[in-house]
């Protein structure tokens, strides 16, 4: 199943783990934010560190 894994909403912050979601999910969320009145956004990326044994 291709889904967003988590979404955290705080004042002035929206944190999303897109997980296995289709790339279109990113653009759909941007449209939702624009329609909700967002005038600017900052986009960043992070990845969990994994250890190789």
PQR file of N, CA, C, O and H, with PARSE charges and radii, in Angstrom:
ATOM      1  N   UNK A   1       0.843  -1.175   0.000 -0.4000 1.5000
ATOM      2  CA  UNK A   1       0.000   0.000   0.000 -0.0000 2.0000
ATOM      3  C   UNK A   1       0.896   1.249   0.000  0.5500 1.7000
ATOM      4  O   UNK A   1       1.841   1.331   0.784 -0.5500 1.4000
ATOM      5  N   UNK A   2       0.607   2.194  -0.854 -0.4000 1.5000
ATOM      6  CA  UNK A   2       1.408   3.420  -0.965 -0.0000 2.0000
ATOM      7  C   UNK A   2       0.706   4.535  -0.205  0.5500 1.7000
ATOM      8  O   UNK A   2      -0.308   5.070  -0.653 -0.5500 1.4000
ATOM      9  H   UNK A   2      -0.161   2.127  -1.490  0.4000 1.0000
ATOM     10  N   UNK A   3       1.269   4.879   0.964 -0.4000 1.5000
ATOM     11  CA  UNK A   3       0.620   5.855   1.838 -0.0000 2.0000
ATOM     12  C   UNK A   3       1.628   6.792   2.485  0.5500 1.7000
ATOM     13  O   UNK A   3       2.816   6.483   2.565 -0.5500 1.4000
ATOM     14  H   UNK A   3       2.093   4.444   1.328  0.4000 1.0000
ATOM     15  N   UNK A   4       1.140   7.946   2.948 -0.4000 1.5000
ATOM     16  CA  UNK A   4       1.913   8.820   3.822 -0.0000 2.0000
ATOM     17  C   UNK A   4       1.994   8.104   5.162  0.5500 1.7000
ATOM     18  O   UNK A   4       0.972   7.661   5.684 -0.5500 1.4000
ATOM     19  H   UNK A   4       0.174   8.197   2.882  0.4000 1.0000
ATOM     20  N   UNK A   5       3.198   7.983   5.731 -0.4000 1.5000
ATOM     21  CA  UNK A   5       3.359   7.224   6.969 -0.0000 2.0000
ATOM     22  C   UNK A   5       2.974   8.026   8.201  0.5500 1.7000
ATOM     23  O   UNK A   5       2.413   7.469   9.145 -0.5500 1.4000
ATOM     24  H   UNK A   5       4.029   8.343   5.307  0.4000 1.0000
ATOM     25  N   UNK A   6       3.262   9.321   8.213 -0.4000 1.5000
ATOM     26  CA  UNK A   6       2.866  10.136   9.368 -0.0000 2.0000
ATOM     27  C   UNK A   6       2.797  11.603   8.964  0.5500 1.7000
ATOM     28  O   UNK A   6       3.426  12.042   8.001 -0.5500 1.4000
ATOM     29  H   UNK A   6       3.717   9.774   7.447  0.4000 1.0000
ATOM     30  N   UNK A   7       2.005  12.344   9.741 -0.4000 1.5000
ATOM     31  CA  UNK A   7       1.834  13.770   9.505 -0.0000 2.0000
ATOM     32  C   UNK A   7       1.674  14.425  10.869  0.5500 1.7000
ATOM     33  O   UNK A   7       0.778  14.062  11.632 -0.5500 1.4000
ATOM     34  H   UNK A   7       1.494  11.987  10.523  0.4000 1.0000
ATOM     35  N   UNK A   8       2.538  15.390  11.182 -0.4000 1.5000
ATOM     36  CA  UNK A   8       2.511  16.100  12.453 -0.0000 2.0000
ATOM     37  C   UNK A   8       2.209  17.563  12.175  0.5500 1.7000
ATOM     38  O   UNK A   8       2.893  18.205  11.378 -0.5500 1.4000
ATOM     39  H   UNK A   8       3.266  15.685  10.563  0.4000 1.0000
ATOM     40  N   UNK A   9       1.179  18.090  12.836 -0.4000 1.5000
ATOM     41  CA  UNK A   9       0.788  19.485  12.653 -0.0000 2.0000
ATOM     42  C   UNK A   9       0.996  20.220  13.974  0.5500 1.7000
ATOM     43  O   UNK A   9       0.423  19.847  14.998 -0.5500 1.4000
ATOM     44  H   UNK A   9       0.624  17.569  13.483  0.4000 1.0000
ATOM     45  N   UNK A  10       1.816  21.261  13.942 -0.4000 1.5000
ATOM     46  CA  UNK A  10       2.052  22.140  15.084 -0.0000 2.0000
ATOM     47  C   UNK A  10       1.930  23.569  14.585  0.5500 1.7000
ATOM     48  O   UNK A  10       1.996  23.799  13.378 -0.5500 1.4000
ATOM     49  H   UNK A  10       2.282  21.564  13.110  0.4000 1.0000
ATOM     50  N   UNK A  11       1.755  24.538  15.479 -0.4000 1.5000
ATOM     51  CA  UNK A  11       1.689  25.937  15.029 -0.0000 2.0000
ATOM     52  C   UNK A  11       2.928  26.304  14.200  0.5500 1.7000
ATOM     53  O   UNK A  11       4.054  26.233  14.693 -0.5500 1.4000
ATOM     54  H   UNK A  11       1.701  24.351  16.460  0.4000 1.0000
ATOM     55  N   UNK A  12       2.716  26.686  12.967 -0.4000 1.5000
ATOM     56  CA  UNK A  12       3.810  27.094  12.089 -0.0000 2.0000
ATOM     57  C   UNK A  12       4.658  25.957  11.552  0.5500 1.7000
ATOM     58  O   UNK A  12       5.705  26.209  10.955 -0.5500 1.4000
ATOM     59  H   UNK A  12       1.802  26.744  12.567  0.4000 1.0000
ATOM     60  N   UNK A  13       4.239  24.708  11.747 -0.4000 1.5000
ATOM     61  CA  UNK A  13       5.051  23.567  11.323 -0.0000 2.0000
ATOM     62  C   UNK A  13       4.171  22.424  10.854  0.5500 1.7000
ATOM     63  O   UNK A  13       3.175  22.083  11.491 -0.5500 1.4000
ATOM     64  H   UNK A  13       3.389  24.503  12.232  0.4000 1.0000
ATOM     65  N   UNK A  14       4.554  21.845   9.739 -0.4000 1.5000
ATOM     66  CA  UNK A  14       3.904  20.643   9.222 -0.0000 2.0000
ATOM     67  C   UNK A  14       5.032  19.676   8.876  0.5500 1.7000
ATOM     68  O   UNK A  14       5.844  19.960   7.995 -0.5500 1.4000
ATOM     69  H   UNK A  14       5.364  22.123   9.222  0.4000 1.0000
ATOM     70  N   UNK A  15       5.086  18.548   9.555 -0.4000 1.5000
ATOM     71  CA  UNK A  15       6.130  17.555   9.320 -0.0000 2.0000
ATOM     72  C   UNK A  15       5.490  16.310   8.734  0.5500 1.7000
ATOM     73  O   UNK A  15       4.548  15.762   9.306 -0.5500 1.4000
ATOM     74  H   UNK A  15       4.427  18.317  10.270  0.4000 1.0000
ATOM     75  N   UNK A  16       6.001  15.862   7.590 -0.4000 1.5000
ATOM     76  CA  UNK A  16       5.385  14.751   6.873 -0.0000 2.0000
ATOM     77  C   UNK A  16       6.431  13.692   6.546  0.5500 1.7000
ATOM     78  O   UNK A  16       7.503  13.997   6.024 -0.5500 1.4000
ATOM     79  H   UNK A  16       6.766  16.308   7.125  0.4000 1.0000
ATOM     80  N   UNK A  17       6.101  12.448   6.860 -0.4000 1.5000
ATOM     81  CA  UNK A  17       6.882  11.297   6.404 -0.0000 2.0000
ATOM     82  C   UNK A  17       6.098  10.717   5.230  0.5500 1.7000
ATOM     83  O   UNK A  17       5.086  10.044   5.428 -0.5500 1.4000
ATOM     84  H   UNK A  17       5.229  12.200   7.284  0.4000 1.0000
ATOM     85  N   UNK A  18       6.562  10.976   4.019 -0.4000 1.5000
ATOM     86  CA  UNK A  18       5.832  10.531   2.835 -0.0000 2.0000
ATOM     87  C   UNK A  18       5.909   9.026   2.624  0.5500 1.7000
ATOM     88  O   UNK A  18       5.169   8.479   1.807 -0.5500 1.4000
ATOM     89  H   UNK A  18       7.384  11.523   3.858  0.4000 1.0000
ATOM     90  N   UNK A  19       6.783   8.360   3.341 -0.4000 1.5000
ATOM     91  CA  UNK A  19       6.825   6.899   3.295 -0.0000 2.0000
ATOM     92  C   UNK A  19       6.780   6.355   1.888  0.5500 1.7000
ATOM     93  O   UNK A  19       7.670   6.630   1.083 -0.5500 1.4000
ATOM     94  H   UNK A  19       7.385   8.805   4.005  0.4000 1.0000
ATOM     95  N   UNK A  20       5.756   5.589   1.585 -0.4000 1.5000
ATOM     96  CA  UNK A  20       5.618   4.954   0.268 -0.0000 2.0000
ATOM     97  C   UNK A  20       4.601   5.674  -0.613  0.5500 1.7000
ATOM     98  O   UNK A  20       4.161   5.138  -1.630 -0.5500 1.4000
ATOM     99  H   UNK A  20       5.033   5.366   2.239  0.4000 1.0000
ATOM    100  N   UNK A  21       4.232   6.888  -0.218 -0.4000 1.5000
ATOM    101  CA  UNK A  21       3.236   7.641  -0.988 -0.0000 2.0000
ATOM    102  C   UNK A  21       3.753   7.943  -2.395  0.5500 1.7000
ATOM    103  O   UNK A  21       4.955   8.073  -2.624 -0.5500 1.4000
ATOM    104  H   UNK A  21       4.589   7.324   0.609  0.4000 1.0000
ATOM    105  N   UNK A  22       2.825   8.048  -3.310 -0.4000 1.5000
ATOM    106  CA  UNK A  22       3.166   8.448  -4.681 -0.0000 2.0000
ATOM    107  C   UNK A  22       3.719   9.875  -4.668  0.5500 1.7000
ATOM    108  O   UNK A  22       3.324  10.667  -3.812 -0.5500 1.4000
ATOM    109  H   UNK A  22       1.848   7.942  -3.124  0.4000 1.0000
ATOM    110  N   UNK A  23       4.621  10.228  -5.591 -0.4000 1.5000
ATOM    111  CA  UNK A  23       5.136  11.596  -5.655 -0.0000 2.0000
ATOM    112  C   UNK A  23       4.030  12.648  -5.761  0.5500 1.7000
ATOM    113  O   UNK A  23       4.205  13.773  -5.293 -0.5500 1.4000
ATOM    114  H   UNK A  23       4.942   9.585  -6.286  0.4000 1.0000
ATOM    115  N   UNK A  24       2.914  12.302  -6.361 -0.4000 1.5000
ATOM    116  CA  UNK A  24       1.804  13.253  -6.499 -0.0000 2.0000
ATOM    117  C   UNK A  24       1.301  13.736  -5.141  0.5500 1.7000
ATOM    118  O   UNK A  24       0.736  14.826  -5.046 -0.5500 1.4000
ATOM    119  H   UNK A  24       2.772  11.388  -6.742  0.4000 1.0000
ATOM    120  N   UNK A  25       1.498  12.939  -4.089 -0.4000 1.5000
ATOM    121  CA  UNK A  25       1.051  13.343  -2.746 -0.0000 2.0000
ATOM    122  C   UNK A  25       1.734  14.631  -2.313  0.5500 1.7000
ATOM    123  O   UNK A  25       1.109  15.476  -1.671 -0.5500 1.4000
ATOM    124  H   UNK A  25       1.956  12.054  -4.166  0.4000 1.0000
ATOM    125  N   UNK A  26       3.007  14.792  -2.655 -0.4000 1.5000
ATOM    126  CA  UNK A  26       3.744  16.015  -2.320 -0.0000 2.0000
ATOM    127  C   UNK A  26       3.079  17.231  -2.958  0.5500 1.7000
ATOM    128  O   UNK A  26       2.851  18.242  -2.294 -0.5500 1.4000
ATOM    129  H   UNK A  26       3.514  14.106  -3.176  0.4000 1.0000
ATOM    130  N   UNK A  27       2.775  17.128  -4.231 -0.4000 1.5000
ATOM    131  CA  UNK A  27       2.177  18.253  -4.951 -0.0000 2.0000
ATOM    132  C   UNK A  27       0.753  18.531  -4.472  0.5500 1.7000
ATOM    133  O   UNK A  27       0.321  19.684  -4.429 -0.5500 1.4000
ATOM    134  H   UNK A  27       2.961  16.306  -4.771  0.4000 1.0000
ATOM    135  N   UNK A  28       0.033  17.482  -4.116 -0.4000 1.5000
ATOM    136  CA  UNK A  28      -1.318  17.668  -3.596 -0.0000 2.0000
ATOM    137  C   UNK A  28      -1.301  18.404  -2.264  0.5500 1.7000
ATOM    138  O   UNK A  28      -2.156  19.252  -2.007 -0.5500 1.4000
ATOM    139  H   UNK A  28       0.383  16.546  -4.151  0.4000 1.0000
ATOM    140  N   UNK A  29      -0.327  18.079  -1.418 -0.4000 1.5000
ATOM    141  CA  UNK A  29      -0.217  18.784  -0.132 -0.0000 2.0000
ATOM    142  C   UNK A  29       0.172  20.241  -0.358  0.5500 1.7000
ATOM    143  O   UNK A  29      -0.331  21.126   0.334 -0.5500 1.4000
ATOM    144  H   UNK A  29       0.367  17.390  -1.627  0.4000 1.0000
ATOM    145  N   UNK A  30       1.058  20.503  -1.315 -0.4000 1.5000
ATOM    146  CA  UNK A  30       1.398  21.900  -1.627 -0.0000 2.0000
ATOM    147  C   UNK A  30       0.163  22.673  -2.077  0.5500 1.7000
ATOM    148  O   UNK A  30      -0.026  23.821  -1.676 -0.5500 1.4000
ATOM    149  H   UNK A  30       1.467  19.785  -1.878  0.4000 1.0000
ATOM    150  N   UNK A  31      -0.675  22.059  -2.903 -0.4000 1.5000
ATOM    151  CA  UNK A  31      -1.917  22.707  -3.332 -0.0000 2.0000
ATOM    152  C   UNK A  31      -2.835  22.984  -2.144  0.5500 1.7000
ATOM    153  O   UNK A  31      -3.432  24.058  -2.058 -0.5500 1.4000
ATOM    154  H   UNK A  31      -0.521  21.126  -3.229  0.4000 1.0000
ATOM    155  N   UNK A  32      -2.950  22.016  -1.225 -0.4000 1.5000
ATOM    156  CA  UNK A  32      -3.774  22.213  -0.033 -0.0000 2.0000
ATOM    157  C   UNK A  32      -3.270  23.385   0.804  0.5500 1.7000
ATOM    158  O   UNK A  32      -4.059  24.201   1.281 -0.5500 1.4000
ATOM    159  H   UNK A  32      -2.466  21.144  -1.295  0.4000 1.0000
ATOM    160  N   UNK A  33      -1.951  23.465   0.979 -0.4000 1.5000
ATOM    161  CA  UNK A  33      -1.375  24.565   1.756 -0.0000 2.0000
ATOM    162  C   UNK A  33      -1.624  25.912   1.081  0.5500 1.7000
ATOM    163  O   UNK A  33      -1.967  26.889   1.746 -0.5500 1.4000
ATOM    164  H   UNK A  33      -1.310  22.803   0.592  0.4000 1.0000
ATOM    165  N   UNK A  34      -1.453  25.960  -0.228 -0.4000 1.5000
ATOM    166  CA  UNK A  34      -1.707  27.196  -0.977 -0.0000 2.0000
ATOM    167  C   UNK A  34      -3.168  27.621  -0.821  0.5500 1.7000
ATOM    168  O   UNK A  34      -3.457  28.786  -0.549 -0.5500 1.4000
ATOM    169  H   UNK A  34      -1.174  25.166  -0.768  0.4000 1.0000
ATOM    170  N   UNK A  35      -4.078  26.673  -0.994 -0.4000 1.5000
ATOM    171  CA  UNK A  35      -5.507  26.968  -0.876 -0.0000 2.0000
ATOM    172  C   UNK A  35      -5.908  27.358   0.538  0.5500 1.7000
ATOM    173  O   UNK A  35      -6.919  28.032   0.736 -0.5500 1.4000
ATOM    174  H   UNK A  35      -3.843  25.726  -1.215  0.4000 1.0000
ATOM    175  N   UNK A  36      -5.112  26.934   1.533 -0.4000 1.5000
ATOM    176  CA  UNK A  36      -5.380  27.285   2.931 -0.0000 2.0000
ATOM    177  C   UNK A  36      -4.783  28.644   3.295  0.5500 1.7000
ATOM    178  O   UNK A  36      -4.958  29.120   4.417 -0.5500 1.4000
ATOM    179  H   UNK A  36      -4.291  26.386   1.372  0.4000 1.0000
ATOM    180  N   UNK A  37      -4.068  29.276   2.335 -0.4000 1.5000
ATOM    181  CA  UNK A  37      -3.543  30.611   2.570 -0.0000 2.0000
ATOM    182  C   UNK A  37      -2.063  30.699   2.884  0.5500 1.7000
ATOM    183  O   UNK A  37      -1.572  31.775   3.225 -0.5500 1.4000
ATOM    184  H   UNK A  37      -3.925  28.889   1.423  0.4000 1.0000
ATOM    185  N   UNK A  38      -1.337  29.586   2.776 -0.4000 1.5000
ATOM    186  CA  UNK A  38       0.106  29.636   3.021 -0.0000 2.0000
ATOM    187  C   UNK A  38       0.758  30.553   1.988  0.5500 1.7000
ATOM    188  O   UNK A  38       0.486  30.445   0.792 -0.5500 1.4000
ATOM    189  H   UNK A  38      -1.736  28.712   2.499  0.4000 1.0000
ATOM    190  N   UNK A  39       1.616  31.451   2.455 -0.4000 1.5000
ATOM    191  CA  UNK A  39       2.277  32.379   1.540 -0.0000 2.0000
ATOM    192  C   UNK A  39       3.736  32.011   1.297  0.5500 1.7000
ATOM    193  O   UNK A  39       4.346  32.494   0.343 -0.5500 1.4000
ATOM    194  H   UNK A  39       1.837  31.539   3.426  0.4000 1.0000
ATOM    195  N   UNK A  40       4.303  31.156   2.157 -0.4000 1.5000
ATOM    196  CA  UNK A  40       5.669  30.677   1.948 -0.0000 2.0000
ATOM    197  C   UNK A  40       5.845  29.359   2.698  0.5500 1.7000
ATOM    198  O   UNK A  40       5.146  29.082   3.673 -0.5500 1.4000
ATOM    199  H   UNK A  40       3.807  30.763   2.931  0.4000 1.0000
ATOM    200  N   UNK A  41       6.792  28.556   2.224 -0.4000 1.5000
ATOM    201  CA  UNK A  41       7.107  27.299   2.894 -0.0000 2.0000
ATOM    202  C   UNK A  41       8.610  27.068   2.834  0.5500 1.7000
ATOM    203  O   UNK A  41       9.286  27.580   1.942 -0.5500 1.4000
ATOM    204  H   UNK A  41       7.360  28.781   1.433  0.4000 1.0000
ATOM    205  N   UNK A  42       9.125  26.306   3.770 -0.4000 1.5000
ATOM    206  CA  UNK A  42      10.500  25.819   3.758 -0.0000 2.0000
ATOM    207  C   UNK A  42      10.414  24.314   3.658  0.5500 1.7000
ATOM    208  O   UNK A  42       9.665  23.679   4.399 -0.5500 1.4000
ATOM    209  H   UNK A  42       8.576  25.890   4.495  0.4000 1.0000
ATOM    210  N   UNK A  43      11.176  23.741   2.745 -0.4000 1.5000
ATOM    211  CA  UNK A  43      11.160  22.291   2.551 -0.0000 2.0000
ATOM    212  C   UNK A  43      12.537  21.756   2.884  0.5500 1.7000
ATOM    213  O   UNK A  43      13.548  22.279   2.415 -0.5500 1.4000
ATOM    214  H   UNK A  43      11.785  24.257   2.143  0.4000 1.0000
ATOM    215  N   UNK A  44      12.573  20.709   3.695 -0.4000 1.5000
ATOM    216  CA  UNK A  44      13.844  20.068   4.017 -0.0000 2.0000
ATOM    217  C   UNK A  44      13.658  18.556   3.987  0.5500 1.7000
ATOM    218  O   UNK A  44      12.536  18.053   3.937 -0.5500 1.4000
ATOM    219  H   UNK A  44      11.752  20.284   4.076  0.4000 1.0000
ATOM    220  N   UNK A  45      14.746  17.865   4.018 -0.4000 1.5000
ATOM    221  CA  UNK A  45      14.724  16.407   3.931 -0.0000 2.0000
ATOM    222  C   UNK A  45      15.614  15.846   5.027  0.5500 1.7000
ATOM    223  O   UNK A  45      16.670  16.404   5.325 -0.5500 1.4000
ATOM    224  H   UNK A  45      15.657  18.274   4.059  0.4000 1.0000
ATOM    225  N   UNK A  46      15.192  14.758   5.618 -0.4000 1.5000
ATOM    226  CA  UNK A  46      16.041  14.057   6.578 -0.0000 2.0000
ATOM    227  C   UNK A  46      15.853  12.566   6.389  0.5500 1.7000
ATOM    228  O   UNK A  46      14.816  12.111   5.905 -0.5500 1.4000
ATOM    229  H   UNK A  46      14.334  14.305   5.376  0.4000 1.0000
ATOM    230  N   UNK A  47      16.856  11.824   6.772 -0.4000 1.5000
ATOM    231  CA  UNK A  47      16.789  10.365   6.690 -0.0000 2.0000
ATOM    232  C   UNK A  47      17.319   9.788   7.988  0.5500 1.7000
ATOM    233  O   UNK A  47      18.258  10.317   8.583 -0.5500 1.4000
ATOM    234  H   UNK A  47      17.697  12.194   7.165  0.4000 1.0000
ATOM    235  N   UNK A  48      16.715   8.713   8.410 -0.4000 1.5000
ATOM    236  CA  UNK A  48      17.192   8.025   9.597 -0.0000 2.0000
ATOM    237  C   UNK A  48      18.523   7.343   9.271  0.5500 1.7000
ATOM    238  O   UNK A  48      18.698   6.788   8.187 -0.5500 1.4000
ATOM    239  H   UNK A  48      15.953   8.284   7.926  0.4000 1.0000
ATOM    240  N   UNK A  49      19.446   7.393  10.210 -0.4000 1.5000
ATOM    241  CA  UNK A  49      20.711   6.704  10.017 -0.0000 2.0000
ATOM    242  C   UNK A  49      20.530   5.236  10.357  0.5500 1.7000
ATOM    243  O   UNK A  49      19.874   4.888  11.338 -0.5500 1.4000
ATOM    244  H   UNK A  49      19.304   7.845  11.091  0.4000 1.0000
ATOM    245  N   UNK A  50      21.110   4.394   9.545 -0.4000 1.5000
ATOM    246  CA  UNK A  50      21.035   2.960   9.798 -0.0000 2.0000
ATOM    247  C   UNK A  50      22.446   2.400   9.933  0.5500 1.7000
ATOM    248  O   UNK A  50      23.374   2.856   9.263 -0.5500 1.4000
ATOM    249  H   UNK A  50      21.643   4.678   8.748  0.4000 1.0000
ATOM    250  N   UNK A  51      22.595   1.423  10.792 -0.4000 1.5000
ATOM    251  CA  UNK A  51      23.884   0.761  10.961 -0.0000 2.0000
ATOM    252  C   UNK A  51      23.909  -0.503  10.131  0.5500 1.7000
ATOM    253  O   UNK A  51      22.940  -1.262  10.098 -0.5500 1.4000
ATOM    254  H   UNK A  51      21.842   1.052  11.336  0.4000 1.0000
ATOM    255  N   UNK A  52      25.015  -0.720   9.467 -0.4000 1.5000
ATOM    256  CA  UNK A  52      25.212  -1.967   8.722 -0.0000 2.0000
ATOM    257  C   UNK A  52      26.063  -2.881   9.571  0.5500 1.7000
ATOM    258  O   UNK A  52      27.121  -2.477  10.054 -0.5500 1.4000
ATOM    259  H   UNK A  52      25.802  -0.104   9.494  0.4000 1.0000
ATOM    260  N   UNK A  53      25.622  -4.087   9.755 -0.4000 1.5000
ATOM    261  CA  UNK A  53      26.387  -5.055  10.567 -0.0000 2.0000
ATOM    262  C   UNK A  53      27.340  -5.826   9.704  0.5500 1.7000
ATOM    263  O   UNK A  53      28.069  -6.684  10.202 -0.5500 1.4000
ATOM    264  H   UNK A  53      24.763  -4.416   9.363  0.4000 1.0000
TER
END
